[in-house]
Structures are given as structure tokens and as C-alpha cells.
């Protein structure tokens, strides 16, 4: 039963994670005002929290799941999935740092609007995060069906 509970939690969190990235992408519009920056910063914080929970539940699945650590740790699809997840995490640093800077700037300077180039740069990173999501899904499907290449 623990395997089922962990699988459900993991899948629900992954869906939430993808939804948060998508919402962030949609709301990341040009000429963000202080209110939009504040909302995006909250969404980004939720995204980070959910990503941490995905990792925690994932570790529990590897450790206590029905397939056991040997299945995962010896599976190249698992490692490809982890690499894609890590890439998304590293890519997400750019928009997170931009939002933190912009939130501070909008508090200090009423009417602050992020520079267009910085906005495009951060939004492109969010688009890249979204583009890598299918890689994780493909690797997860392959991982659960095949032990190796």
C-alpha cells in the first residue's frame, strides 16, 4: 500500500509542478507591475516548494517503493530523468533570481518595470523548462517499462 500512496503523491506533485511552471509562463508578461511581480514571486516560491516535495517523495519511492533501489539506481532511464529534472532546476534559477531582484526593485522604486531584455531572458528560461518536461515524461515511461537501453 505504501508504494501506491507514494506513487499517487509523486504523480500529483509532478502535475502540480508542471501546472505552476505553465502558470508562471502565462503570467510572465511584458511590463510587469509590482503586483504581478509579487504574484509571480509567490508562484515561483510554490514551484520551488513543490519541486522539493517531488524530490522528497521520489527518494521515498526509490527507498521504500515496490521496485526497490536496485531497479532505479541501475536504470539508465532513471538517470536520464534525473538529469532532465536537474537541468530544469538549474534553468529555473535565472527567472527566480530575476523575480527576487525585481521584487526588491519594485518595493524601492514605485512604477518599476523590468527591462525588456531581462524580461525576455527570464521568460525564455521558463519556456525552456516547459520544453524539457516531455523529456522527463518520456524517460519516466521508459524507465517503468524497460530496465535499460
Residue frames as a rotation matrix with the C-alpha (Angstrom) as fourth column:
UNK 1
0.565 0.825 0.000 0.00
0.825 -0.565 0.000 0.00
0.000 0.000 -1.000 0.00
UNK 2
0.308 -0.525 -0.793 2.92
0.243 -0.763 0.599 2.38
-0.920 -0.377 -0.108 0.69
UNK 3
-0.699 -0.579 0.419 4.07
0.516 -0.002 0.857 2.01
-0.495 0.815 0.300 -2.91
UNK 4
-0.078 0.780 0.621 0.66
0.939 -0.152 0.308 3.10
0.335 0.607 -0.721 -4.18
UNK 5
0.741 0.377 -0.555 0.50
0.597 -0.748 0.289 6.06
-0.307 -0.546 -0.780 -1.79
UNK 6
-0.092 -0.865 -0.493 3.96
0.218 -0.500 0.838 7.23
-0.972 -0.030 0.234 -2.78
UNK 7
-0.688 -0.122 0.716 3.18
0.711 0.089 0.698 6.84
-0.149 0.989 0.025 -6.49
UNK 8
0.352 0.894 0.278 -0.03
0.901 -0.404 0.157 8.86
0.253 0.195 -0.948 -6.13
UNK 9
0.647 -0.154 -0.747 1.71
0.362 -0.800 0.479 11.61
-0.671 -0.580 -0.462 -4.16
UNK 10
-0.435 -0.900 -0.004 4.56
0.356 -0.175 0.918 11.73
-0.827 0.398 0.397 -6.66
UNK 11
-0.519 0.276 0.809 2.27
0.845 0.027 0.534 11.97
0.125 0.961 -0.247 -9.68
UNK 12
0.623 0.776 -0.100 0.01
0.780 -0.606 0.157 14.61
0.061 -0.176 -0.982 -8.10
UNK 13
0.411 -0.554 -0.724 3.06
0.238 -0.702 0.671 16.71
-0.880 -0.448 -0.156 -7.20
UNK 14
-0.648 -0.660 0.380 4.54
0.521 -0.020 0.853 16.38
-0.556 0.751 0.357 -10.69
UNK 15
-0.042 0.720 0.693 1.26
0.935 -0.215 0.280 17.56
0.351 0.660 -0.665 -12.22
UNK 16
0.802 0.314 -0.507 1.21
0.524 -0.777 0.347 20.48
-0.285 -0.545 -0.789 -9.77
UNK 17
-0.073 -0.931 -0.356 4.82
0.342 -0.359 0.868 21.31
-0.937 -0.058 0.345 -10.68
UNK 18
-0.669 -0.127 0.732 4.05
0.740 -0.029 0.672 21.40
-0.065 0.991 0.113 -14.39
UNK 19
0.392 0.888 0.242 0.93
0.867 -0.445 0.227 23.50
0.309 0.120 -0.943 -13.73
UNK 20
0.622 -0.205 -0.755 2.98
0.406 -0.740 0.536 26.01
-0.669 -0.640 -0.377 -11.73
UNK 21
-0.555 -0.831 0.043 5.57
0.422 -0.237 0.875 26.33
-0.716 0.504 0.482 -14.50
UNK 22
-0.421 0.469 0.776 2.78
0.863 -0.055 0.502 26.84
0.279 0.881 -0.382 -17.05
UNK 23
0.681 0.689 -0.249 1.05
0.732 -0.631 0.256 29.46
0.019 -0.356 -0.934 -14.89
UNK 24
0.195 -0.703 -0.684 4.34
0.335 -0.608 0.720 31.26
-0.922 -0.370 0.117 -14.37
UNK 25
-0.715 -0.475 0.513 4.97
0.607 -0.058 0.792 31.26
-0.347 0.878 0.330 -18.12
UNK 26
-0.019 0.816 0.578 1.50
0.906 -0.230 0.355 32.63
0.422 0.530 -0.735 -18.90
UNK 27
0.816 0.407 -0.409 1.67
0.566 -0.704 0.429 35.36
-0.113 -0.582 -0.805 -16.24
UNK 28
-0.064 -0.938 -0.342 5.22
0.574 -0.314 0.756 36.37
-0.816 -0.148 0.559 -17.16
UNK 29
0.611 0.431 0.664 4.07
0.791 -0.343 -0.506 39.17
0.010 0.835 -0.550 -19.46
UNK 30
-0.392 -0.741 0.545 5.94
0.707 -0.622 -0.337 42.24
0.589 0.253 0.768 -20.64
UNK 31
-0.469 0.099 0.878 5.78
-0.299 -0.953 -0.052 45.34
0.831 -0.287 0.477 -18.45
UNK 32
-0.013 0.387 -0.922 5.18
0.753 0.611 0.245 43.55
0.658 -0.691 -0.299 -15.18
UNK 33
0.203 0.111 0.973 3.99
-0.437 -0.879 0.192 45.86
0.876 -0.464 -0.130 -12.42
UNK 34
-0.604 -0.517 0.607 4.71
-0.741 0.084 -0.666 45.46
0.294 -0.852 -0.434 -8.70
UNK 35
0.170 0.771 0.613 1.55
-0.860 0.420 -0.290 43.42
-0.481 -0.478 0.735 -8.12
UNK 36
0.861 0.123 -0.494 2.33
-0.421 0.718 -0.555 41.00
0.286 0.685 0.669 -10.94
UNK 37
-0.117 -0.978 -0.175 5.94
-0.478 0.210 -0.853 40.64
0.870 -0.016 -0.492 -9.77
UNK 38
-0.473 0.010 0.881 4.73
-0.874 0.127 -0.470 39.87
-0.116 -0.992 -0.051 -6.24
UNK 39
0.600 0.765 0.233 2.28
-0.691 0.643 -0.331 37.25
-0.403 0.038 0.915 -7.55
UNK 40
0.677 -0.410 -0.611 4.91
-0.344 0.557 -0.756 35.67
0.650 0.722 0.236 -9.77
UNK 41
-0.417 -0.852 0.318 7.36
-0.690 0.069 -0.720 35.55
0.591 -0.520 -0.617 -6.87
UNK 42
-0.109 0.467 0.878 4.74
-0.859 0.401 -0.319 33.66
-0.501 -0.788 0.357 -4.81
UNK 43
0.884 0.417 -0.212 4.09
-0.462 0.704 -0.539 31.24
-0.075 0.574 0.815 -7.68
UNK 44
0.275 -0.876 -0.397 7.82
-0.443 0.251 -0.861 30.75
0.853 0.413 -0.319 -8.10
UNK 45
-0.504 -0.408 0.761 8.20
-0.857 0.132 -0.498 30.04
0.103 -0.903 -0.417 -4.36
UNK 46
0.407 0.721 0.561 5.38
-0.691 0.645 -0.327 27.49
-0.597 -0.254 0.761 -4.57
UNK 47
0.799 -0.190 -0.571 7.14
-0.423 0.497 -0.758 25.97
0.428 0.847 0.317 -7.58
UNK 48
-0.250 -0.967 0.038 10.33
-0.640 0.136 -0.756 25.59
0.726 -0.214 -0.654 -5.55
UNK 49
-0.316 0.224 0.922 8.44
-0.872 0.314 -0.375 24.05
-0.373 -0.923 0.096 -2.64
UNK 50
0.748 0.655 0.108 6.63
-0.537 0.693 -0.481 21.57
-0.390 0.301 0.870 -4.88
UNK 51
0.477 -0.662 -0.577 9.91
-0.493 0.342 -0.800 20.68
0.727 0.667 -0.164 -6.62
UNK 52
-0.530 -0.674 0.514 11.41
-0.791 0.174 -0.587 19.90
0.306 -0.718 -0.626 -3.23
UNK 53
0.049 0.648 0.760 8.43
-0.744 0.531 -0.406 17.71
-0.667 -0.545 0.508 -2.37
UNK 54
0.834 0.181 -0.521 8.75
-0.524 0.556 -0.645 15.89
0.173 0.811 0.559 -5.71
UNK 55
-0.089 -0.956 -0.278 12.36
-0.577 0.277 -0.769 15.11
0.812 0.092 -0.576 -4.82
UNK 56
-0.546 -0.109 0.831 11.49
-0.826 0.235 -0.512 14.01
-0.139 -0.966 -0.218 -1.27
UNK 57
0.465 0.784 0.411 8.68
-0.631 0.619 -0.468 11.71
-0.622 -0.042 0.782 -2.41
UNK 58
0.681 -0.290 -0.672 10.89
-0.549 0.406 -0.731 10.44
0.485 0.867 0.118 -5.23
UNK 59
-0.458 -0.877 0.145 13.60
-0.722 0.271 -0.636 9.49
0.519 -0.396 -0.758 -2.74
UNK 60
-0.289 0.444 0.848 10.97
-0.745 0.451 -0.491 7.69
-0.601 -0.774 0.201 -0.66
UNK 61
0.774 0.576 -0.262 9.76
-0.600 0.536 -0.594 5.84
-0.201 0.617 0.761 -3.77
UNK 62
0.207 -0.788 -0.579 13.30
-0.587 0.374 -0.718 4.71
0.783 0.489 -0.385 -4.57
UNK 63
-0.671 -0.578 0.464 13.91
-0.682 0.236 -0.692 3.67
0.291 -0.781 -0.553 -0.98
UNK 64
-0.655 0.483 0.581 10.55
-0.352 0.486 -0.800 2.15
-0.669 -0.728 -0.149 0.03
UNK 65
0.107 0.735 -0.670 8.76
-0.973 -0.061 -0.223 1.54
-0.205 0.675 0.708 -3.27
UNK 66
0.766 0.344 0.544 7.91
-0.293 0.939 -0.181 -1.93
-0.572 -0.021 0.820 -4.56
UNK 67
0.901 -0.411 -0.137 10.63
-0.011 0.293 -0.956 -1.90
0.433 0.863 0.259 -7.24
UNK 68
0.716 -0.628 -0.304 13.43
0.547 0.235 0.803 -1.14
-0.433 -0.742 0.512 -4.79
UNK 69
0.504 -0.580 -0.640 16.61
-0.379 -0.815 0.439 0.91
-0.776 0.021 -0.630 -5.15
UNK 70
-0.413 -0.739 0.532 18.35
0.180 0.507 0.843 -1.58
-0.893 0.444 -0.076 -7.46
UNK 71
0.207 0.579 0.789 15.70
0.925 0.147 -0.351 -1.10
-0.319 0.802 -0.505 -10.13
UNK 72
0.962 0.252 -0.108 16.10
0.219 -0.943 -0.252 2.68
-0.165 0.219 -0.962 -10.12
UNK 73
0.503 -0.824 -0.263 19.80
-0.429 -0.501 0.752 3.09
-0.751 -0.265 -0.605 -9.50
UNK 74
-0.454 -0.677 0.579 20.75
0.177 0.569 0.803 0.64
-0.873 0.468 -0.139 -12.23
UNK 75
0.292 0.706 0.646 18.29
0.843 0.129 -0.522 2.07
-0.452 0.697 -0.557 -14.74
UNK 76
-0.736 -0.654 0.174 19.71
0.653 -0.621 0.433 4.49
-0.175 0.432 0.885 -17.33
UNK 77
-0.154 0.763 0.628 16.23
0.548 -0.463 0.697 5.93
0.822 0.452 -0.347 -17.96
UNK 78
0.660 0.332 -0.674 16.07
0.750 -0.261 0.607 6.90
0.026 -0.907 -0.421 -14.28
UNK 79
-0.144 -0.827 -0.544 19.36
0.707 -0.470 0.528 8.77
-0.692 -0.309 0.652 -14.58
UNK 80
-0.727 -0.014 0.686 18.25
0.594 -0.515 0.618 10.46
0.344 0.857 0.383 -17.81
UNK 81
0.369 0.921 0.126 15.08
0.618 -0.344 0.707 11.57
0.694 -0.183 -0.696 -15.98
UNK 82
0.521 -0.249 -0.816 17.16
0.745 -0.333 0.578 12.87
-0.416 -0.909 0.012 -13.08
UNK 83
-0.609 -0.789 0.075 19.42
0.705 -0.496 0.507 14.76
-0.363 0.362 0.858 -15.49
UNK 84
-0.394 0.552 0.735 16.41
0.540 -0.508 0.671 16.41
0.744 0.662 -0.098 -17.14
UNK 85
0.670 0.650 -0.359 14.94
0.650 -0.280 0.707 17.30
0.359 -0.707 -0.609 -13.74
UNK 86
0.105 -0.743 -0.661 18.28
0.770 -0.360 0.526 18.75
-0.629 -0.565 0.534 -12.66
UNK 87
-0.731 -0.359 0.581 18.51
0.671 -0.534 0.515 20.74
0.125 0.766 0.631 -15.90
UNK 88
0.169 0.872 0.460 15.06
0.537 -0.473 0.698 22.21
0.826 0.129 -0.548 -15.28
UNK 89
0.698 0.069 -0.712 16.08
0.706 -0.231 0.670 23.08
-0.118 -0.971 -0.210 -11.73
UNK 90
-0.318 -0.904 -0.287 19.25
0.753 -0.424 0.503 24.81
-0.576 -0.057 0.815 -12.87
UNK 91
-0.607 0.171 0.776 17.44
0.613 -0.521 0.594 26.67
0.506 0.836 0.211 -15.65
UNK 92
0.431 0.902 -0.038 14.83
0.686 -0.300 0.663 27.85
0.587 -0.312 -0.747 -13.14
UNK 93
-0.053 -0.530 -0.846 17.48
0.915 -0.366 0.172 29.76
-0.400 -0.765 0.504 -11.19
UNK 94
-0.848 -0.344 0.402 17.52
0.503 -0.759 0.412 32.56
0.163 0.552 0.817 -13.78
UNK 95
-0.143 0.838 0.526 13.82
0.160 -0.505 0.848 33.54
0.977 0.206 -0.062 -13.52
UNK 96
0.543 0.317 -0.777 13.84
0.781 0.147 0.606 33.03
0.307 -0.937 -0.168 -9.75
UNK 97
-0.337 -0.756 -0.561 16.77
0.863 -0.486 0.136 35.39
-0.375 -0.438 0.817 -9.28
UNK 98
-0.789 0.108 0.605 15.22
0.319 -0.769 0.553 37.91
0.525 0.630 0.572 -11.68
UNK 99
0.250 0.968 0.041 11.94
0.373 -0.135 0.918 37.86
0.894 -0.214 -0.395 -9.75
UNK 100
0.368 -0.184 -0.911 13.75
0.925 -0.028 0.379 38.37
-0.095 -0.983 0.160 -6.46
UNK 101
-0.732 -0.676 -0.088 15.68
0.649 -0.731 0.211 41.34
-0.207 0.097 0.973 -7.89
UNK 102
-0.624 0.546 0.559 12.56
0.203 -0.578 0.791 42.81
0.755 0.606 0.249 -9.46
UNK 103
0.417 0.778 -0.470 10.53
0.691 0.065 0.720 42.40
0.590 -0.625 -0.511 -6.29
UNK 104
-0.024 -0.525 -0.851 13.17
0.894 -0.392 0.216 44.34
-0.447 -0.756 0.479 -4.34
UNK 105
-0.908 -0.352 0.226 13.37
0.418 -0.763 0.492 46.98
-0.001 0.542 0.841 -7.06
UNK 106
-0.271 0.886 0.377 9.58
0.357 -0.271 0.894 47.36
0.894 0.376 -0.243 -7.21
UNK 107
0.463 0.366 -0.807 9.47
0.878 -0.068 0.474 47.91
0.119 -0.928 -0.353 -3.43
UNK 108
-0.261 -0.710 -0.654 12.21
0.730 -0.589 0.348 50.55
-0.632 -0.387 0.671 -3.63
UNK 109
-0.927 -0.129 -0.351 11.01
-0.135 -0.760 0.636 52.26
-0.349 0.637 0.687 -6.80
UNK 110
-0.005 0.992 0.130 7.28
0.117 0.130 -0.985 52.73
-0.993 0.010 -0.117 -7.39
UNK 111
0.724 0.373 -0.581 6.44
-0.508 -0.281 -0.814 52.16
-0.467 0.884 -0.014 -11.03
UNK 112
-0.379 -0.921 0.088 9.41
-0.649 0.333 0.684 49.86
-0.660 0.202 -0.724 -11.58
UNK 113
0.864 0.484 -0.137 9.15
-0.435 0.581 -0.688 47.78
-0.253 0.654 0.713 -14.75
UNK 114
0.274 -0.807 0.524 11.77
0.246 0.585 0.773 45.12
-0.930 -0.083 0.358 -15.51
UNK 115
-0.304 -0.463 -0.832 13.97
-0.712 -0.470 0.522 45.89
-0.633 0.751 -0.187 -18.50
UNK 116
0.619 0.657 -0.430 12.60
-0.764 0.377 -0.524 44.27
-0.182 0.653 0.735 -21.66
UNK 117
0.055 -0.675 -0.736 15.77
-0.656 0.531 -0.536 42.30
0.753 0.512 -0.413 -22.39
UNK 118
-0.839 -0.351 0.416 15.92
-0.540 0.447 -0.713 40.90
0.064 -0.823 -0.564 -18.84
UNK 119
-0.002 0.935 0.354 12.26
-0.738 0.237 -0.632 40.00
-0.675 -0.262 0.690 -19.04
UNK 120
0.609 0.203 -0.767 12.71
-0.753 0.452 -0.478 38.17
0.249 0.869 0.428 -22.36
UNK 121
-0.389 -0.864 -0.320 15.76
-0.619 0.502 -0.604 36.36
0.682 -0.037 -0.730 -20.99
UNK 122
-0.754 0.149 0.640 13.93
-0.550 0.390 -0.738 35.14
-0.360 -0.909 -0.213 -17.87
UNK 123
0.307 0.951 0.019 10.78
-0.738 0.251 -0.627 34.17
-0.601 0.178 0.779 -19.80
UNK 124
0.294 -0.294 -0.909 12.88
-0.784 0.470 -0.405 32.21
0.546 0.833 -0.092 -22.32
UNK 125
-0.795 -0.600 0.092 14.25
-0.523 0.600 -0.605 30.19
0.308 -0.529 -0.791 -19.42
UNK 126
-0.335 0.765 0.551 10.72
-0.555 0.313 -0.771 29.37
-0.762 -0.564 0.319 -18.27
UNK 127
0.571 0.512 -0.642 9.86
-0.814 0.252 -0.523 28.29
-0.106 0.822 0.560 -21.84
UNK 128
-0.215 -0.746 -0.630 12.93
-0.688 0.574 -0.445 26.03
0.693 0.338 -0.637 -21.83
UNK 129
-0.782 0.033 0.623 11.81
-0.531 0.488 -0.693 24.49
-0.327 -0.872 -0.364 -18.53
UNK 130
0.235 0.964 0.123 8.44
-0.631 0.248 -0.735 23.69
-0.739 0.095 0.667 -20.12
UNK 131
0.432 -0.125 -0.893 10.15
-0.848 0.283 -0.449 22.28
0.309 0.951 0.016 -23.20
UNK 132
-0.616 -0.763 -0.194 12.10
-0.620 0.622 -0.478 19.81
0.486 -0.174 -0.857 -21.03
UNK 133
-0.184 0.623 0.760 9.01
-0.844 0.297 -0.447 18.46
-0.504 -0.724 0.471 -19.23
UNK 134
0.765 0.514 -0.388 8.23
-0.642 0.659 -0.392 15.95
0.055 0.549 0.834 -22.03
UNK 135
-0.089 -0.871 -0.483 11.77
-0.533 0.451 -0.716 14.59
0.842 0.193 -0.504 -21.70
UNK 136
-0.721 -0.122 0.682 11.04
-0.686 0.265 -0.678 13.72
-0.098 -0.957 -0.275 -18.06
UNK 137
0.248 0.921 0.299 7.73
-0.787 0.372 -0.492 12.11
-0.564 -0.113 0.818 -19.01
UNK 138
0.613 -0.109 -0.782 9.30
-0.607 0.570 -0.555 10.06
0.506 0.815 0.283 -21.80
UNK 139
-0.477 -0.870 -0.126 12.10
-0.515 0.393 -0.762 8.91
0.712 -0.299 -0.636 -19.51
UNK 140
-0.492 0.366 0.790 9.62
-0.785 0.207 -0.584 8.04
-0.377 -0.907 0.185 -16.74
UNK 141
0.628 0.766 -0.136 7.53
-0.736 0.527 -0.425 5.93
-0.254 0.367 0.895 -19.11
UNK 142
0.396 -0.570 -0.720 10.60
-0.450 0.563 -0.693 4.17
0.800 0.598 -0.034 -20.48
UNK 143
-0.579 -0.657 0.482 12.05
-0.711 0.118 -0.693 3.71
0.399 -0.744 -0.536 -17.00
UNK 144
-0.132 0.611 0.781 8.96
-0.832 0.360 -0.422 1.93
-0.539 -0.705 0.461 -15.71
UNK 145
0.828 0.548 -0.115 8.87
-0.503 0.637 -0.584 -0.43
-0.247 0.542 0.803 -18.69
UNK 146
0.714 -0.651 -0.258 12.50
0.155 0.506 -0.848 -1.13
0.683 0.565 0.462 -19.53
UNK 147
0.818 -0.445 -0.364 15.40
0.452 0.105 0.886 -1.79
-0.356 -0.889 0.288 -17.22
UNK 148
-0.158 -0.913 -0.376 17.92
0.165 -0.400 0.902 -0.37
-0.974 0.080 0.214 -19.64
UNK 149
-0.014 0.105 -0.994 18.54
-0.829 -0.557 -0.047 0.70
-0.559 0.824 0.095 -23.19
